[in-house]
Amino acid sequence: MDDNIQQLIQTSIYKSLPSHEEKIILEYLKSIPETQAYEILKLMIDEKSQITIAMAKKVLHTRDYVTLLFNYGVVKSNAQSIKL
């Protein structure tokens, strides 16, 4: 993974990214195989990135990966952080 992409993902843990920076991550995830994109999205979930779900909708197209990521996110989520 490119250092710039990794830095943007790290930044997304603490604050929302401007749309042009989100687009950089999105384009990168679209340019790699879906298997690798899935693994990066899992990493983003682990690190509590604020843009994971938005990215997943646009990158994952195989039903199995969408289901796996949903189940993984449910297991890893902190219900206390959910807002009404």
C-alpha positions as CSV (number, residue, x, y, z in Angstrom):
1,M,0.0,0.0,0.0
2,D,1.2,3.5,-0.9
3,D,2.5,5.6,2.0
4,N,0.1,8.4,0.9
5,I,-2.9,6.1,1.1
6,Q,-1.8,4.7,4.4
7,Q,-1.4,8.3,5.8
8,L,-4.9,9.2,4.6
9,I,-6.4,6.1,6.2
10,Q,-4.6,7.0,9.5
11,T,-6.0,10.6,9.3
12,S,-9.5,9.3,8.7
13,I,-9.4,7.7,12.2
14,Y,-9.3,11.0,13.9
15,K,-11.3,13.3,11.5
16,S,-13.4,13.4,8.4
17,L,-11.4,13.7,5.2
18,P,-12.1,16.3,2.5
19,S,-13.9,14.7,-0.5
20,H,-10.8,14.9,-2.8
21,E,-8.8,12.8,-0.2
22,E,-11.6,10.3,0.2
23,K,-11.6,10.0,-3.6
24,I,-7.9,9.2,-3.6
25,I,-8.5,6.3,-1.2
26,L,-11.6,5.2,-3.2
27,E,-9.7,5.2,-6.5
28,Y,-6.9,3.2,-5.0
29,L,-9.3,0.6,-3.6
30,K,-11.1,0.3,-7.0
31,S,-7.7,-0.2,-8.7
32,I,-6.7,-3.3,-6.7
33,P,-8.4,-6.7,-6.6
34,E,-11.5,-7.0,-4.5
35,T,-9.8,-9.4,-2.1
36,Q,-7.1,-6.9,-1.2
37,A,-9.7,-4.1,-1.0
38,Y,-11.7,-6.2,1.5
39,E,-8.6,-6.7,3.6
40,I,-7.9,-3.0,3.7
41,L,-11.5,-2.2,4.6
42,K,-11.2,-4.7,7.5
43,L,-8.1,-2.8,8.6
44,M,-10.1,0.4,8.4
45,I,-12.8,-1.1,10.6
46,D,-10.2,-2.2,13.1
47,E,-8.8,1.3,13.3
48,K,-12.2,2.9,13.5
49,S,-11.9,4.9,10.3
50,Q,-14.8,7.3,9.8
51,I,-15.2,6.5,6.1
52,T,-15.2,2.7,6.0
53,I,-18.9,2.1,5.1
54,A,-19.0,4.7,2.4
55,M,-15.9,3.1,0.8
56,A,-17.3,-0.4,1.1
57,K,-20.5,0.4,-0.7
58,K,-18.5,1.7,-3.7
59,V,-15.7,-0.9,-3.8
60,L,-17.2,-4.3,-2.8
61,H,-19.4,-5.8,-5.5
62,T,-19.4,-9.5,-4.6
63,R,-22.2,-10.5,-2.2
64,D,-19.9,-12.7,-0.2
65,Y,-17.5,-9.9,0.5
66,V,-20.3,-7.5,1.5
67,T,-21.7,-10.1,3.9
68,L,-18.4,-10.9,5.4
69,L,-17.5,-7.2,5.9
70,F,-20.9,-6.6,7.5
71,N,-20.5,-9.5,9.9
72,Y,-17.0,-8.5,10.7
73,G,-18.1,-4.9,11.4
74,V,-20.9,-6.1,13.7
75,V,-18.5,-8.2,15.7
76,K,-15.9,-5.4,15.9
77,S,-18.3,-2.5,16.6
78,N,-18.7,-0.7,19.8
79,A,-22.4,-0.3,20.5
80,Q,-21.8,2.5,22.9
81,S,-20.6,4.7,20.0
82,I,-23.9,4.4,18.1
83,K,-25.9,7.6,18.1
84,L,-29.7,7.9,17.5
